[in-house]
């Protein structure tokens, strides 16, 4: 159960590239995800298609059936201020080696 409300229809009307929402509460990741024609545009453009070095979270250009495949590749910047994927480094799998 999500503790957020996302108006998908409104987001689709704002940006036809909208594909979904990425929400990871433990990392404060709560962003729309888009799919552009290439892997360059959303590196320097926001969800609102405004030029900005922070960019947006976006699916790899070869994505088909987003979020329905076993793997879905999402690109985004690792921001120093912790936004976007800046806190992703705090999320790790503790692995142990057993002899």
N, CA and C atoms as an extended XYZ file, in Angstrom:
297
Properties=species:S:1:pos:R:3:atomname:S:1:resname:S:1:resid:I:1 pbc="F F F"
N         0.839       -1.190        0.000 N   UNK     1
C         0.000        0.000        0.000 CA  UNK     1
C         0.875        1.240        0.000 C   UNK     1
N         0.650        2.127       -0.961 N   UNK     2
C         1.429        3.355       -1.062 CA  UNK     2
C         0.840        4.444       -0.177 C   UNK     2
N         1.712        5.202        0.441 N   UNK     3
C         1.244        6.328        1.245 CA  UNK     3
C         1.355        7.646        0.482 C   UNK     3
N         1.354        7.544       -0.850 N   UNK     4
C         1.369        8.724       -1.708 CA  UNK     4
C         0.229        8.600       -2.720 C   UNK     4
N        -0.164        9.727       -3.263 N   UNK     5
C        -1.169        9.739       -4.324 CA  UNK     5
C        -0.528       10.320       -5.577 C   UNK     5
N        -0.645        9.596       -6.673 N   UNK     6
C        -0.070       10.045       -7.942 CA  UNK     6
C        -1.201       10.163       -8.949 C   UNK     6
N        -1.357       11.337       -9.530 N   UNK     7
C        -2.384       11.578      -10.534 CA  UNK     7
C        -1.786       11.286      -11.913 C   UNK     7
N        -1.870       10.014      -12.319 N   UNK     8
C        -1.247        9.578      -13.565 CA  UNK     8
C        -1.825       10.298      -14.779 C   UNK     8
N        -3.117       10.507      -14.815 N   UNK     9
C        -3.732       11.182      -15.966 CA  UNK     9
C        -3.225       12.608      -16.113 C   UNK     9
N        -3.089       13.302      -15.004 N   UNK    10
C        -2.572       14.671      -15.041 CA  UNK    10
C        -1.123       14.697      -15.519 C   UNK    10
N        -0.320       13.746      -15.037 N   UNK    11
C         1.084       13.684      -15.450 CA  UNK    11
C         1.209       13.347      -16.928 C   UNK    11
N         0.360       12.455      -17.424 N   UNK    12
C         0.367       12.128      -18.853 CA  UNK    12
C         0.004       13.340      -19.696 C   UNK    12
N        -0.932       14.167      -19.206 N   UNK    13
C        -1.320       15.356      -19.966 CA  UNK    13
C        -0.224       16.418      -19.935 C   UNK    13
N         0.599       16.431      -18.870 N   UNK    14
C         1.708       17.379      -18.768 CA  UNK    14
C         2.879       16.988      -19.666 C   UNK    14
N         3.101       15.672      -19.798 N   UNK    15
C         4.246       15.193      -20.572 CA  UNK    15
C         3.896       13.840      -21.169 C   UNK    15
N         3.799       13.782      -22.484 N   UNK    16
C         3.423       12.534      -23.157 CA  UNK    16
C         4.495       11.448      -23.029 C   UNK    16
N         5.686       11.805      -22.561 N   UNK    17
C         6.754       10.826      -22.341 CA  UNK    17
C         6.633       10.121      -20.987 C   UNK    17
N         5.681       10.538      -20.169 N   UNK    18
C         5.495        9.954      -18.837 CA  UNK    18
C         5.199        8.460      -18.933 C   UNK    18
N         5.921        7.658      -18.153 N   UNK    19
C         5.754        6.198      -18.159 CA  UNK    19
C         5.365        5.623      -16.811 C   UNK    19
N         5.677        6.302      -15.737 N   UNK    20
C         5.360        5.757      -14.423 CA  UNK    20
C         5.967        6.592      -13.316 C   UNK    20
N         5.920        6.033      -12.108 N   UNK    21
C         6.405        6.732      -10.927 CA  UNK    21
C         7.334        5.816      -10.163 C   UNK    21
N         8.473        6.328       -9.721 N   UNK    22
C         9.415        5.562       -8.910 CA  UNK    22
C         9.344        6.095       -7.484 C   UNK    22
N         9.008        5.198       -6.560 N   UNK    23
C         8.837        5.578       -5.156 CA  UNK    23
C         9.592        4.586       -4.283 C   UNK    23
N        10.634        5.079       -3.626 N   UNK    24
C        11.402        4.277       -2.672 CA  UNK    24
C        11.501        5.117       -1.402 C   UNK    24
N        10.545        4.948       -0.478 N   UNK    25
C        10.495        5.821        0.694 CA  UNK    25
C        11.761        5.808        1.546 C   UNK    25
N        12.417        4.668        1.687 N   UNK    26
C        13.618        4.586        2.518 CA  UNK    26
C        14.742        5.473        2.001 C   UNK    26
N        14.721        5.798        0.720 N   UNK    27
C        15.757        6.631        0.109 CA  UNK    27
C        15.246        8.001       -0.313 C   UNK    27
N        14.011        8.305        0.029 N   UNK    28
C        13.385        9.571       -0.349 CA  UNK    28
C        13.387        9.770       -1.866 C   UNK    28
N        13.199        8.677       -2.603 N   UNK    29
C        13.074        8.746       -4.058 CA  UNK    29
C        11.585        8.734       -4.373 C   UNK    29
N        11.122        9.784       -5.019 N   UNK    30
C         9.694        9.977       -5.251 CA  UNK    30
C         9.544       10.863       -6.487 C   UNK    30
N         9.687       10.250       -7.667 N   UNK    31
C         9.770       11.021       -8.910 CA  UNK    31
C         9.006       10.361      -10.050 C   UNK    31
N         8.557       11.191      -10.998 N   UNK    32
C         8.016       10.632      -12.238 CA  UNK    32
C         9.157       10.073      -13.089 C   UNK    32
N         8.815        9.120      -13.934 N   UNK    33
C         9.789        8.498      -14.840 CA  UNK    33
C         9.273        8.669      -16.261 C   UNK    33
N        10.156        9.064      -17.154 N   UNK    34
C         9.796        9.311      -18.546 CA  UNK    34
C        10.572        8.387      -19.474 C   UNK    34
N        10.142        8.335      -20.719 N   UNK    35
C        10.847        7.602      -21.766 CA  UNK    35
C        10.970        8.522      -22.966 C   UNK    35
N        12.191        8.971      -23.232 N   UNK    36
C        12.445        9.870      -24.351 CA  UNK    36
C        12.850        9.100      -25.592 C   UNK    36
N        13.085        9.821      -26.654 N   UNK    37
C        13.494        9.217      -27.927 CA  UNK    37
C        14.935        8.726      -27.884 C   UNK    37
N        15.715        9.280      -26.941 N   UNK    38
C        17.117        8.869      -26.803 CA  UNK    38
C        17.500        8.936      -25.322 C   UNK    38
N        18.734        8.589      -25.035 N   UNK    39
C        19.209        8.618      -23.650 CA  UNK    39
C        19.931        9.915      -23.308 C   UNK    39
N        19.757       10.934      -24.114 N   UNK    40
C        20.439       12.200      -23.878 CA  UNK    40
C        19.515       13.327      -23.397 C   UNK    40
N        18.340       13.424      -23.968 N   UNK    41
C        17.467       14.570      -23.713 CA  UNK    41
C        17.190       14.788      -22.231 C   UNK    41
N        16.746       13.742      -21.525 N   UNK    42
C        16.362       13.907      -20.125 CA  UNK    42
C        17.541       13.936      -19.165 C   UNK    42
N        18.765       13.842      -19.695 N   UNK    43
C        19.941       14.098      -18.852 CA  UNK    43
C        20.002       15.571      -18.479 C   UNK    43
N        19.473       16.419      -19.357 N   UNK    44
C        19.558       17.867      -19.154 CA  UNK    44
C        18.202       18.571      -19.213 C   UNK    44
N        17.111       17.798      -19.110 N   UNK    45
C        15.773       18.386      -19.130 CA  UNK    45
C        14.921       17.755      -18.033 C   UNK    45
N        14.105       18.571      -17.402 N   UNK    46
C        13.235       18.091      -16.336 CA  UNK    46
C        11.994       17.406      -16.906 C   UNK    46
N        11.182       16.879      -16.014 N   UNK    47
C         9.913       16.277      -16.411 CA  UNK    47
C         9.065       17.283      -17.198 C   UNK    47
N         9.162       18.560      -16.834 N   UNK    48
C         8.407       19.622      -17.519 CA  UNK    48
C         9.073       20.046      -18.822 C   UNK    48
N        10.144       19.347      -19.226 N   UNK    49
C        10.887       19.616      -20.457 CA  UNK    49
C        11.607       20.955      -20.437 C   UNK    49
N        11.950       21.400      -19.233 N   UNK    50
C        12.738       22.618      -19.083 CA  UNK    50
C        14.203       22.226      -18.971 C   UNK    50
N        15.081       23.005      -19.605 N   UNK    51
C        16.510       22.701      -19.542 CA  UNK    51
C        17.006       22.905      -18.116 C   UNK    51
N        17.675       21.856      -17.589 N   UNK    52
C        18.178       21.876      -16.224 CA  UNK    52
C        19.187       20.752      -16.076 C   UNK    52
N        20.356       21.049      -15.502 N   UNK    53
C        21.411       20.044      -15.396 CA  UNK    53
C        21.031       18.870      -14.502 C   UNK    53
N        20.007       19.017      -13.680 N   UNK    54
C        19.553       17.901      -12.838 CA  UNK    54
C        18.838       16.836      -13.655 C   UNK    54
N        18.228       17.229      -14.748 N   UNK    55
C        17.536       16.289      -15.610 CA  UNK    55
C        16.320       15.670      -14.952 C   UNK    55
N        16.004       14.454      -15.381 N   UNK    56
C        14.846       13.721      -14.877 CA  UNK    56
C        15.212       12.248      -14.822 C   UNK    56
N        14.405       11.470      -14.139 N   UNK    57
C        14.573       10.019      -14.184 CA  UNK    57
C        13.943        9.531      -15.475 C   UNK    57
N        14.687        8.691      -16.218 N   UNK    58
C        14.160        8.240      -17.501 CA  UNK    58
C        14.545        6.796      -17.775 C   UNK    58
N        13.688        6.145      -18.530 N   UNK    59
C        13.915        4.766      -18.931 CA  UNK    59
C        14.916        4.720      -20.073 C   UNK    59
N        15.665        3.631      -20.135 N   UNK    60
C        16.589        3.448      -21.243 CA  UNK    60
C        15.815        3.463      -22.549 C   UNK    60
N        16.398        4.045      -23.590 N   UNK    61
C        15.700        4.234      -24.870 CA  UNK    61
C        15.220        2.939      -25.512 C   UNK    61
N        15.811        1.816      -25.182 N   UNK    62
C        15.406        0.545      -25.798 CA  UNK    62
C        14.280       -0.148      -25.013 C   UNK    62
N        13.750        0.527      -24.007 N   UNK    63
C        12.717       -0.068      -23.162 CA  UNK    63
C        11.433       -0.327      -23.933 C   UNK    63
N        10.926       -1.531      -23.768 N   UNK    64
C         9.586       -1.883      -24.245 CA  UNK    64
C         8.853       -2.496      -23.062 C   UNK    64
N         7.591       -2.266      -22.972 N   UNK    65
C         6.782       -2.784      -21.870 CA  UNK    65
C         7.383       -2.407      -20.517 C   UNK    65
N         7.579       -1.129      -20.315 N   UNK    66
C         8.195       -0.624      -19.092 CA  UNK    66
C         7.532       -1.195      -17.849 C   UNK    66
N         8.342       -1.600      -16.911 N   UNK    67
C         7.940       -2.131      -15.612 CA  UNK    67
C         7.221       -3.473      -15.696 C   UNK    67
N         7.102       -4.032      -16.873 N   UNK    68
C         6.485       -5.354      -17.027 CA  UNK    68
C         7.537       -6.429      -17.245 C   UNK    68
N         8.732       -6.038      -17.661 N   UNK    69
C         9.816       -6.988      -17.869 CA  UNK    69
C        10.490       -7.303      -16.545 C   UNK    69
N        11.302       -8.329      -16.541 N   UNK    70
C        12.033       -8.705      -15.343 CA  UNK    70
C        12.951       -7.573      -14.891 C   UNK    70
N        13.554       -6.883      -15.837 N   UNK    71
C        14.423       -5.738      -15.538 CA  UNK    71
C        13.958       -4.517      -16.315 C   UNK    71
N        13.947       -3.374      -15.643 N   UNK    72
C        13.676       -2.101      -16.285 CA  UNK    72
C        14.791       -1.152      -15.877 C   UNK    72
N        15.519       -0.630      -16.846 N   UNK    73
C        16.650        0.252      -16.557 CA  UNK    73
C        16.162        1.689      -16.471 C   UNK    73
N        16.442        2.322      -15.323 N   UNK    74
C        16.077        3.718      -15.108 CA  UNK    74
C        17.359        4.511      -14.892 C   UNK    74
N        17.534        5.544      -15.707 N   UNK    75
C        18.705        6.412      -15.586 CA  UNK    75
C        18.336        7.665      -14.798 C   UNK    75
N        19.317        8.215      -14.114 N   UNK    76
C        19.137        9.472      -13.398 CA  UNK    76
C        20.452        9.894      -12.780 C   UNK    76
N        20.538       11.149      -12.406 N   UNK    77
C        21.771       11.671      -11.840 CA  UNK    77
C        21.921       11.298      -10.368 C   UNK    77
N        23.161       11.111       -9.945 N   UNK    78
C        23.532       10.889       -8.553 CA  UNK    78
C        23.885       12.262       -7.999 C   UNK    78
N        22.889       12.976       -7.510 N   UNK    79
C        23.075       14.374       -7.108 CA  UNK    79
C        23.755       14.494       -5.745 C   UNK    79
N        24.687       15.432       -5.633 N   UNK    80
C        25.406       15.649       -4.376 CA  UNK    80
C        24.478       16.062       -3.240 C   UNK    80
N        23.365       16.746       -3.571 N   UNK    81
C        22.442       17.180       -2.523 CA  UNK    81
C        21.500       16.070       -2.063 C   UNK    81
N        21.672       14.865       -2.609 N   UNK    82
C        20.866       13.722       -2.192 CA  UNK    82
C        19.609       13.531       -3.010 C   UNK    82
N        19.286       14.460       -3.894 N   UNK    83
C        18.084       14.302       -4.714 CA  UNK    83
C        18.341       13.293       -5.830 C   UNK    83
N        17.317       13.016       -6.581 N   UNK    84
C        17.352       12.014       -7.656 CA  UNK    84
C        17.891       10.696       -7.091 C   UNK    84
N        19.002       10.205       -7.630 N   UNK    85
C        19.595        8.958       -7.136 CA  UNK    85
C        20.746        9.215       -6.164 C   UNK    85
N        20.810       10.400       -5.595 N   UNK    86
C        21.888       10.772       -4.692 CA  UNK    86
C        21.969        9.952       -3.420 C   UNK    86
N        20.862        9.370       -2.994 N   UNK    87
C        20.870        8.552       -1.780 CA  UNK    87
C        20.931        7.061       -2.085 C   UNK    87
N        20.999        6.721       -3.346 N   UNK    88
C        21.022        5.310       -3.730 CA  UNK    88
C        22.231        4.586       -3.142 C   UNK    88
N        23.327        5.298       -2.961 N   UNK    89
C        24.528        4.675       -2.397 CA  UNK    89
C        24.296        4.221       -0.953 C   UNK    89
N        23.255        4.744       -0.301 N   UNK    90
C        22.926        4.329        1.063 CA  UNK    90
C        22.174        2.999        1.103 C   UNK    90
N        21.776        2.528       -0.043 N   UNK    91
C        21.004        1.297       -0.151 CA  UNK    91
C        21.911        0.218       -0.712 C   UNK    91
N        22.204       -0.756        0.057 N   UNK    92
C        23.099       -1.806       -0.401 CA  UNK    92
C        22.668       -3.137        0.190 C   UNK    92
N        23.187       -4.180       -0.395 N   UNK    93
C        22.916       -5.524        0.083 CA  UNK    93
C        24.128       -5.960        0.887 C   UNK    93
N        23.904       -6.331        2.109 N   UNK    94
C        24.989       -6.808        2.958 CA  UNK    94
C        25.274       -8.252        2.577 C   UNK    94
N        26.419       -8.467        1.980 N   UNK    95
C        26.773       -9.823        1.547 CA  UNK    95
C        27.884      -10.363        2.421 C   UNK    95
N        27.826      -11.646        2.622 N   UNK    96
C        28.852      -12.332        3.401 CA  UNK    96
C        29.405      -13.461        2.568 C   UNK    96
N        30.677      -13.734        2.769 N   UNK    97
C        31.311      -14.860        2.083 CA  UNK    97
C        31.419      -16.006        3.073 C   UNK    97
N        30.897      -17.131        2.671 N   UNK    98
C        30.955      -18.314        3.544 CA  UNK    98
C        31.934      -19.323        2.957 C   UNK    98
N        32.761      -19.878        3.808 N   UNK    99
C        33.739      -20.874        3.362 CA  UNK    99
C        33.117      -22.257        3.310 C   UNK    99
